[in-house]
Amino acid sequence: MSTQMLIRIDDEVKNRLTKLARLEGKTTSEMVRELIEERIKERDIGAYVDDLWNRIGKKLKAKRVTPAAIEKAIKASRKNQG
């Protein structure tokens, strides 16, 4: 579901955005949506961490690493540090 959002920007900025959008074959709305999505991806550390854990989990599953093996590696690492 989409929601409409109204924003105010400087006329010059809007004109430059419109020209850039045309050059890329997009609408200004598409450009704004992409910019907002990119900014959120850059700043949303929680989503980044979740994605990282998911990627790590998939790699561990693919290699058939068990939770017991992970626990053992953590204990060994902590023992070597102390």
N, C-alpha and C positions, 0 to 999 in steps of 0.2 A: 504494500500500500504506500502510495506517495502522499506527501504533504507539501503544500505550497508554503514558501517562505518569502517574505518581502524584505528587501534590504535597500539601504541608501548608499550610493557611491558617487564619487565625483564624476561630473560629465566627461572629463578627459579620460579618466580610467575606464569608464563604460565604453567610450568610443574606441579606445585601444583594445579593449577586450573583444569588442564586436569585430574589429578588423582581424585580430588574431584568430578568432573563432572561424571566420570566413575562410582564412588561409588554410585552416586545418579541416575545413568541410564540416564544421560542427556548429551547433547553436550556442548562444551565450549561456543558456541554461545548462547545456552539457558541459561546457567549460567550467562553470561555477561548481557543478556537482563533482566533477573530477578533482578540482582544486581542493574542495572541502574533504573529499575522501582521502586524497593524498596527505593532507595536513593531519587528519585524524590518525592515519596509519603511522605517520612520523611521531606523533605525540602520545599515542595511546599505549603506554608501556605494558599495561595489563594484557591487552590483546597480543602484544608482541611476545610476552612471556608465555601466554597460553599456547600460541602458535609454536614457539620453541619447544615447549614440553610435548606437544603433539608430534612434532617432527622427531624428537628424540625417542619418544615412545614407539613410533612406527619403525624406526631403525632398530631399536632393541628387539621388538617383536620379530622383525624380519630375520634377525640374527639368532633368534630363539634364546635370548638372554632372559633368565628367570629372575623373579624378585629376590630369591635367595642369593643368586650370584651377585646381584647389585648390592645387597646388604653386606655380603662378604667383602666386596671391593671397597665399600665405604669404611668398614671396620679396619681393613688392612691399611687404607690410606690414612685414617686417623691415627692408627698405631705408629705408622712411619713418621708422622709429623710430630708426635709427642715425645 
